[in-house]
Each structure stands twice: as structure tokens, then as C-alpha cells.
Amino acid sequence: MTFKSILLSTGALALIACSGAPNPETSSAATSATEKSEPPNILWIVVEDVSPWMSAYGDNTVETPALDKMAADGVTLLNVFSPNPICSPTRSALMTGKFPTTTGVHNHRRTRDSKGRDAIYLPKGELTLPEIFQQNGYATFNIGKDDYNFVYDRRGLYSEGPDDVEGHIGDRVGPKFDWTKLAAGKPFFGQIQLKGDKNKKLKGIEFDESKPEFPPYYPDTKTQRKKFNDSYRAIVKTDQEVAEILAKLQTTGEADNTAVFFISDHGMGMLRHKQFIYDGGVHVPLFITYPKGQDFIRQNGARREELMSLIDVSAAALEVANIPVPEYFESRAILGENVDERTFVPLSRDRADYTFDHMRGIRTHKFHYIRHKFPDTPYLLPSYRDEKAHTIEYRKLYAEGKLTPAQSVLMAPTRPAEELFDVKADPHQVNNLAGDPAYADALSDMRNTLDTWISESGDKGQVEETETEIAAVVARWQEKCVDPRCVAYVKKYGREEQAGAAGVITTGK
């Protein structure tokens, strides 16, 4: 039974009329009453740790027919950059429509302490994206992890489940939940989470492994190649999963009236990508298809080069549904007639688990600027990747003096205070121009742009975490946190009782 037949059989058409869903004819971005006579469904396919290594972005290493079809049937956004190269700050930002540093959700996996010592509360009166959809007559769901760094009630965000699950960490997808059987008589805003580069089920996926262009900042060894090529296999696996999702959508009878977004939270999981604000960590794919609203997202096969932050998909989802974008959103319009093009995208990275760091960046069409608050520390601080084969080998090769200068940067005991790259001339971002007098004016402009953004946005990452907040880090990570902040805390107060290992502050249902 399709959505349409369910609605007709239950008399639920009346619910649509009184659901509070906005009238598409009143929108300046709407195309016509015929094309948008019903509120559209919005479906996000959110993938972990995937860079735009796809033919739509000029990389033909592997075949991705499902994503190619999305590109042909809709629009491809070519210059989209995640606000943060770590999952929880970015996912939190997508829900709030703000940069992670604005709401204070910039440190990875905050608000997981059972004693509430590191809890972040969103400003009173500011609704999350799914709550806005619910207020406008939509059913909402999220299959997979939430990973949000703020206090929330999961049922307040997601009206349709899955239930009985924290939804924060790992593969906790909850009881079986068939999103195609929703029968609430409402349009839906749904999210389906895919593992992407974290997917381990890659057996049998083959491709020509001689095709990938190996970046100059990695040593070209069998171990590094395996990790690199497994990321391509993960993209093939992701494409297969996308094909399955789109096929399921067809069975509902709602495919034509559903806008599908394909996004990744940040770049691939290899060193110098994930957790770093180089392009490898923050340049992400974005495809949008919407069969009944093709004019709304411009023509089929469109390839758009505007500079965008990933948080702009939050405003885009509301645009498609003809729901006003709240004034407190920093997310900007990217569709319809009122595109608010960015001249730069701000980037941030702060604490990741038990690793304290602070990077800020500005990405324009021509330049990429990065500022390090702690230049006397190495790039590769302790992390979950320390026990991975490619990390162990990388450190060994550096100790043996077998790396090139470009490959050695990541392993050096210190880092520059500033980095500046001409992304047109140096797409791999290995030639730091911050000390080049020929780029002094460009460097000054980027500094000023970043300083202004930090000031105007109220970047909360400029303030160090308090002792109370560090207590939550010590309690969660115990001996793994060897940062001086944790060491000083333990010396002063002693060890904290284990807390928050899988915690979440939420009232539930």
C-alpha cells in the first residue's frame, strides 16, 4: 500500500488541510501550484567520512551509478565545505542551523556526561531543524546515529522513531523501523545514516587500483594504499546503499514529491583528512533531486560552483518545504530565487575526544587559510587512530627519515602558526605561502576576515574549557587523556569515576 492509498483509505487528507503546512503559492521561490500542490517530503541521506571522490566531481576511479543518476536528475553543489572535520560538531550544526562555535557544540561528544558537567543547552526559543518541520505539520525520523552535542529529547526531534535507542554512538539503529510505511497523513522530514568510510563490509568490491591519484603528502606504500583504496570501496558500497534507498522510495508512490539530499558529514577517515581543516577534511559532496520541483532547484544536471557551507542544507530543506528560515539560523539560502552566496566559509576544529586542539580557517574560491592556536604541538596528537596500521607505519617511516618534506609535515613535533594555500595552483595544499612576501596582502585579508568572523559570530571556542568540563573529559576517557589539562586535573583532584561512556541527557519518551 502506498502513502497515497493509505491517506485516501483513512480520510487523512483532512489532516493535510489543517496541518499548518504552508501554502506553496505564497512563496516567491515556488514555481507553480501544479508542481507544488502538496508539501514535499524531505529525505536526507547522510554518510559518514566521505569525500567527493565521484565522477560528478571529476573523479572516475570507481563507478557510482546511483549518485551519477542523482547528479543527472538534480543538482550537484561543487564547492560545499563542512564547518568542522569531526562528526558530532557538524551533525549538531546541521540540526541548529548554526556554526558549531556559535552554539558551543564545537568540542567532540559533549553532553555525554551522566553528571551533566559538560552539558550544552540551546538558547531558549530556538528550535532545531526537525522541530521546525514538526511545527509545520511534518512527521520526522532519523535512522542511525544522532551524535548531537546538546541537551535534547529525541522524541521532541523525531516523531516517528526508531524508539528505545540513544542514537548517539556507533551502529545503534534501534528496533526495526520501516520508514516507507509511515501512515500519519503527513509529509515527512527524514534522515537515513550510512557508514560511508567506516563501513567494514567491503569484501568483493573490486576496481582498478592503479587509477587513484595518490596525494603527495602520503608515503606511497602498500599499507597507505590499502587504506586509501578502501575509502574508494566504501564509496562504491555507499552508492549501492543509495540505490537501495531510492528504490524503496519508489515503492511509496511519493518519489516524485520527495526532495532527496545526499551529503557527508566531513571528509574521509585517512590521516590529514578527517579531524583536519584542509580540503581533504572538509570538502564534501552534495546532491539534491526533487522530481516535482526541478525548476525549484534549477535544471536537471546543473553543476553549481557557489561557495557553500554544509550548514546551508538546513536552510535548503526549509526552502524546499516553503517554510521560512528562522532569523537565528546562520544557514543561508542556496535554492530558488533568493540565493545568498557566501564569499568565504569559516572552518573550525577543537577538542576531539581526549585530544585538545584549536584550529580556525577561512576557505574562499582562491585561498585556504588556517590558524593554529597551539603551534608548539604536533599535528598528530593522541587519537583513536594511533593503533591503526597506517598510522603506526607513518610514524615509523618518519622516525627512519624515509618521508619526503611534504609527507613529514604531518609528523613534525611542531606546526606553523599559520598556513595559506592557493587552492587553484596547489589543490593538494602542500605549499604553505604564509611566509611568502608575494602573498602578504592575501594573508592580511584572510586574517582580517577570520578575526571579523570570530568576533561577529561570538566564537565560543575562544574560551578554554573549565575545570568542571575537563572533569567530564577525565571521567569519560580516563588514562587515555594525557593532555596537560587532564594531567593537571588528576594531580589536583584525583581520578574521576567512570561516567558518560555512552551517555546522553534526554528525557526520552
C-alpha positions in Angstrom: 0.0 0.0 0.0 1.4 3.4 -0.9 1.3 6.6 1.1 -1.4 7.9 -1.2 -3.7 4.9 -0.8 -3.2 5.0 2.9 -4.2 8.6 3.1 -7.3 8.1 1.0 -8.4 5.0 2.9 -8.1 6.7 6.3 -9.6 10.0 5.4 -6.3 11.6 6.3 -6.4 14.1 3.5 -8.2 16.4 6.0 -5.1 16.3 8.2 -3.0 17.8 5.4 -5.5 20.7 5.1 -5.2 21.5 8.8 -1.6 20.5 9.4 -0.3 24.1 9.3 1.8 23.2 6.2 2.5 26.4 4.3 0.8 27.3 1.1 3.3 26.9 -1.8 1.5 29.5 -3.9 2.6 32.2 -1.5 6.3 31.5 -1.9 8.4 33.7 -4.1 10.6 30.6 -4.8 7.7 28.4 -5.7 7.3 27.5 -9.4 3.6 26.8 -9.7 0.7 25.4 -7.8 0.7 22.3 -10.1 4.3 21.5 -9.4 4.0 22.1 -5.6 0.3 21.4 -4.8 1.3 19.3 -1.8 4.0 19.8 0.8 7.0 17.8 -0.4 8.8 15.1 1.6 12.4 15.8 2.5 14.8 12.9 2.7 18.4 13.3 3.8 20.9 10.5 3.1 23.8 11.4 5.5 27.1 9.5 5.0 30.0 9.3 7.4 33.5 10.3 6.4 33.1 10.5 2.6 34.9 12.9 0.3 33.6 13.8 -3.1 35.6 11.2 -4.9 32.9 10.6 -7.5 32.6 11.2 -11.3 30.2 14.1 -10.7 33.2 15.8 -9.1 35.7 14.7 -11.8 37.0 11.6 -10.2 36.3 8.5 -12.3 38.3 6.0 -10.2 35.1 4.0 -9.3 31.7 3.7 -10.8 28.8 5.3 -8.8 25.7 4.9 -11.0 23.2 5.8 -8.3 25.0 9.1 -7.4 25.5 9.7 -11.1 21.8 9.5 -11.6 21.2 11.9 -8.7 23.5 14.3 -10.4 21.8 13.9 -13.8 18.3 14.2 -12.3 19.0 17.1 -10.0 21.8 19.5 -9.0 25.4 19.0 -7.9 26.9 21.5 -5.5 30.6 21.5 -6.2 32.0 23.8 -3.5 30.5 22.7 -0.3 32.6 22.7 2.9 31.7 21.2 6.2 32.1 23.6 9.1 34.1 21.1 11.1 36.0 17.9 10.2 34.6 15.9 13.0 31.1 14.2 13.1 29.4 15.5 16.3 30.1 19.2 15.9 28.9 19.1 12.2 25.8 17.0 12.9 24.9 19.4 15.8 25.4 22.3 13.4 23.1 20.8 10.8 20.3 20.5 13.5 20.8 24.0 14.8 21.4 25.8 11.5 24.4 27.5 13.1 28.1 27.0 13.1 29.3 24.7 15.9 31.3 27.5 17.6 28.2 29.8 17.8 26.2 27.4 20.0 29.2 26.0 21.8 28.9 22.5 20.4 32.4 22.6 18.8 34.0 20.1 21.1 33.5 16.4 20.1 31.0 14.4 22.1 30.0 17.0 24.7 26.8 16.5 26.7 27.5 12.8 27.3 28.5 13.1 30.9 25.9 11.4 33.2 26.5 14.2 35.8 25.8 16.9 33.3 29.2 18.7 33.8 29.7 19.4 30.1 26.0 19.9 29.1 25.2 22.4 26.4 21.7 23.9 26.3 20.4 25.5 23.2 19.1 29.1 23.5 15.6 29.3 24.7 13.1 29.7 21.9 15.5 28.3 19.2 14.1 25.2 17.7 16.2 22.5 15.9 15.5 21.8 12.3 13.3 18.7 12.9 11.3 20.6 15.5 10.7 23.3 12.9 9.4 20.7 10.5 7.2 19.2 13.2 5.7 22.6 13.9 4.8 22.9 10.2 2.9 19.6 10.0 5.7 17.2 9.2 6.5 13.7 10.6 10.2 13.4 11.4 12.6 10.4 11.8 16.3 9.6 11.9 17.5 6.1 11.3 21.0 5.8 12.7 23.1 8.0 15.0 22.3 11.5 16.1 25.6 12.4 17.7 24.5 15.8 18.9 26.5 17.8 21.5 23.5 19.5 23.1 20.7 18.5 25.5 17.6 17.3 23.8 14.7 14.9 24.0 14.9 12.6 21.0 11.2 12.3 20.7 11.0 16.1 20.6 13.1 16.0 17.5 11.9 12.7 15.9 8.2 11.9 16.0 8.4 8.5 14.3 11.3 6.7 15.9 13.1 4.4 15.9 12.5 4.1 19.7 14.3 2.8 22.7 17.7 3.8 21.5 20.1 6.6 22.4 21.0 7.1 18.8 24.3 8.7 19.5 27.2 6.3 19.0 28.1 3.5 16.7 25.6 1.3 14.9 22.6 1.8 17.3 19.7 1.9 14.9 17.1 0.6 17.3 14.2 -1.7 16.7 13.3 -2.4 13.1 11.7 0.7 11.6 10.3 0.8 8.1 10.2 4.4 7.0 8.3 3.5 3.8 5.3 2.6 5.9 4.7 5.9 7.5 0.9 6.5 7.6 0.4 9.6 9.7 -1.2 11.5 6.9 1.7 14.0 6.9 4.7 14.8 4.7 8.0 13.7 6.3 11.5 15.1 7.0 13.6 12.0 7.4 17.3 11.1 7.7 18.9 7.8 6.9 22.5 7.5 8.1 25.1 5.4 6.2 28.5 4.3 7.5 30.5 5.5 4.5 34.2 5.3 5.1 33.6 3.5 8.4 31.9 0.6 6.6 33.8 -2.6 7.1 31.7 -4.7 4.8 33.7 -4.1 1.6 34.6 -7.7 0.6 34.2 -8.3 -3.1 34.3 -4.7 -4.2 36.9 -4.5 -6.9 38.2 -1.7 -9.1 41.3 -0.7 -11.0 43.6 0.2 -8.1 46.1 1.8 -10.4 43.7 4.6 -11.2 43.7 6.7 -8.0 46.0 9.7 -7.9 47.9 9.2 -4.7 48.3 12.5 -2.8 51.9 13.8 -2.4 51.5 14.1 1.4 51.2 10.3 1.9 54.1 7.9 1.5 53.2 5.5 -1.3 53.3 2.2 0.5 51.1 -0.9 0.4 49.7 -0.1 3.8 48.8 3.5 2.9 47.4 2.4 -0.5 45.2 -0.1 1.2 43.6 2.5 3.4 43.3 4.9 0.5 41.7 2.3 -1.8 39.4 1.0 0.9 37.9 4.5 1.0 37.1 4.1 -2.7 35.5 0.8 -1.9 33.4 2.5 0.7 32.2 4.9 -1.9 31.1 2.0 -4.1 29.3 0.5 -1.1 27.6 3.8 -0.3 26.4 4.1 -3.9 24.9 0.6 -3.7 23.1 1.6 -0.5 21.8 4.8 -2.0 20.4 2.8 -4.9 18.5 0.6 -2.4 17.1 3.7 -0.6 16.0 5.3 -3.8 14.4 2.0 -4.9 12.5 1.8 -1.6 11.4 5.4 -2.1 9.8 4.4 -5.4 7.6 1.8 -3.7 5.9 4.5 -1.6 4.4 6.3 -4.6 6.0 9.5 -3.2 9.2 9.6 -5.1 8.2 12.4 -7.4 7.2 14.6 -4.4 10.3 13.9 -2.4 13.4 16.1 -2.3 16.4 13.8 -1.7 19.7 15.3 -0.3 22.9 13.3 -0.3 25.5 14.7 2.0 28.6 13.6 4.0 29.4 15.0 7.5 33.1 15.6 6.5 36.0 14.1 4.5 37.5 10.6 4.5 39.0 9.0 7.6 42.6 8.9 6.4 45.3 10.9 8.1 45.4 14.6 7.2 41.7 14.4 6.1 39.3 13.7 8.9 39.9 15.9 12.0 41.9 18.4 9.9 40.5 21.5 8.2 42.4 21.1 4.9 40.1 20.4 1.9 40.5 16.7 2.5 38.8 17.0 5.8 36.0 19.5 4.9 35.2 19.4 1.2 32.1 17.2 0.9 29.6 16.1 -1.7 26.1 17.5 -2.0 23.5 16.2 -4.5 19.8 17.3 -4.4 17.0 15.8 -6.5 13.3 16.8 -6.5 11.3 15.5 -9.5 8.2 17.6 -9.0 10.2 20.7 -8.2 13.0 20.6 -10.7 12.7 24.3 -11.5 12.9 25.0 -7.8 16.4 23.6 -7.8 17.1 24.7 -11.4 17.6 22.4 -14.3 18.5 18.7 -14.4 22.2 18.1 -14.4 23.0 21.5 -13.0 26.5 21.9 -11.6 26.8 24.9 -9.3 30.0 26.5 -8.2 28.8 28.8 -5.5 30.8 28.6 -2.3 28.6 27.0 0.4 28.8 25.8 4.0 27.3 22.4 4.7 25.1 24.0 7.2 23.3 25.7 4.3 21.5 22.4 3.6 19.4 23.2 6.7 18.0 26.3 5.1 17.7 24.5 1.8 15.5 21.8 3.3 13.2 24.5 4.7 13.2 26.3 1.3 12.1 23.2 -0.5 9.2 22.8 2.0 8.3 26.5 1.7 8.9 27.0 5.4 10.5 30.3 6.5 14.1 30.1 7.6 14.4 31.3 11.2 16.3 34.6 11.7 18.6 32.8 14.3 19.9 30.4 11.6 23.3 31.1 10.2 22.4 28.7 7.4 21.9 30.6 4.1 19.5 30.1 1.2 21.1 28.2 -1.6 18.0 27.4 -3.8 15.2 29.2 -5.5 15.4 32.9 -6.4 17.0 34.2 -3.2 20.4 32.5 -3.2 22.6 34.2 -0.5 26.1 33.4 -1.9 29.0 33.2 0.5 32.3 34.9 -0.2 34.0 32.6 2.3 33.3 29.6 4.5 34.5 29.6 8.1 36.1 26.4 9.5 36.8 25.1 13.0 38.2 22.2 14.8 38.5 21.9 18.6 38.7 19.1 21.1 38.3 15.6 19.7 37.6 13.1 22.4 40.6 13.4 24.7 42.7 15.5 22.3 42.6 19.2 22.9 43.3 21.3 19.8 42.2 24.6 18.3 42.2 25.4 14.6 40.3 28.1 12.7 40.2 28.6 9.0 38.7 30.5 6.1 38.1 29.0 2.7 37.4 31.2 -0.3 37.4 30.2 -4.0 41.1 31.0 -4.3 42.7 30.7 -0.9 42.6 28.5 2.2 43.8 30.0 5.4 44.4 28.0 8.6 45.4 29.4 12.1 46.7 27.1 14.8 46.4 28.3 18.4 48.9 25.7 19.6 51.8 25.7 17.1 54.2 24.2 19.6 52.3 20.9 19.5 52.4 18.2 16.7 49.6 17.8 14.2 49.1 14.2 15.2 48.1 14.4 18.8 46.9 11.2 20.5 43.7 9.9 18.9 41.7 6.7 18.3 43.7 6.2 15.1 47.0 5.6 16.9 46.6 1.8 16.8 45.7 1.7 13.1 48.2 0.1 10.8 48.5 3.2 8.5 49.3 5.4 11.5 51.8 3.1 13.0 53.6 2.8 9.7 53.6 6.5 9.1 55.2 7.2 12.4 57.8 4.5 11.8 58.7 5.9 8.3 59.1 9.4 9.8 61.4 8.1 12.6 63.5 6.4 10.0 63.8 9.5 7.9 62.1 7.9 4.9 59.5 10.6 4.2 59.6 13.5 1.8 59.3 17.1 3.1 55.6 17.2 2.2 55.0 13.8 3.9 57.0 14.8 7.0 54.9 17.9 7.9 52.1 15.8 9.5 54.7 14.0 11.7 56.7 17.0 12.8 56.9 17.9 16.5 55.5 21.4 15.9 53.4 23.1 13.3 53.3 26.6 11.8 51.1 29.2 13.5 49.5 30.0 10.1 49.1 28.3 6.8 48.0 29.8 3.5 47.3 27.9 0.3 46.5 28.9 -3.3 43.9 26.2 -3.9 43.9 26.8 -7.7 47.6 26.3 -8.1 48.1 23.9 -5.2 45.0 21.7 -4.9 46.8 19.3 -2.5 47.7 22.2 -0.2 51.3 21.3 0.4 53.0 24.7 -0.4 52.4 27.0 2.6 52.5 30.6 1.4 52.1 32.3 4.8 55.7 33.3 4.8 55.9 34.4 1.2 56.1 38.2 0.8 54.3 38.0 -2.5 51.2 36.8 -0.6 51.4 39.3 2.3 48.3 41.1 1.2 46.3 37.9 0.7 47.4 36.7 4.1 46.4 40.0 5.7 43.0 39.8 4.1 42.4 36.3 5.3 43.5 37.2 8.9 41.1 40.1 9.0 38.2 38.0 7.6 38.8 35.3 10.2 39.1 37.9 13.1 35.9 39.6 12.0 34.0 36.3 11.8 35.2 35.2 15.2 34.1 38.5 16.7 30.8 38.8 14.9 29.7 35.2 15.4 30.8 35.1 19.1 33.0 32.1 18.6 32.7 30.2 21.9 35.8 28.2 21.1 38.0 31.2 22.0 37.3 30.3 25.7 39.1 27.3 27.2 37.0 24.5 28.8 36.6 24.9 32.5 37.8 22.6 35.3 34.3 21.2 35.6 34.1 20.5 31.9 37.6 18.9 32.0 36.3 16.7 34.8 33.8 15.2 32.3 36.7 14.5 29.9 38.7 12.8 32.6 35.7 10.7 33.7 34.9 9.7 30.2 38.4 8.9 28.8 40.3 8.1 32.0 44.0 7.2 31.2 43.6 7.9 27.5 43.6 11.6 28.2 47.3 12.5 28.6 46.8 16.2 27.7 48.3 18.5 30.2 44.9 19.7 31.2 43.8 16.3 32.2 47.1 15.5 33.9 46.8 18.8 35.9 43.2 18.0 36.9 44.1 14.4 38.1 47.1 15.7 40.0 44.8 18.3 41.8 41.7 16.2 42.3 42.5 12.6 41.6 40.8 10.3 39.1 37.1 10.7 38.3 34.6 7.9 38.5 33.8 6.5 35.0 30.9 8.4 33.6 29.3 9.2 30.3 30.9 6.4 28.3 27.7 6.1 26.3 25.6 8.7 28.0 23.1 11.2 26.8 21.0 13.7 28.6 17.5 13.3 27.3 14.1 12.6 28.9 13.2 10.2 26.1 9.5 9.3 25.6 
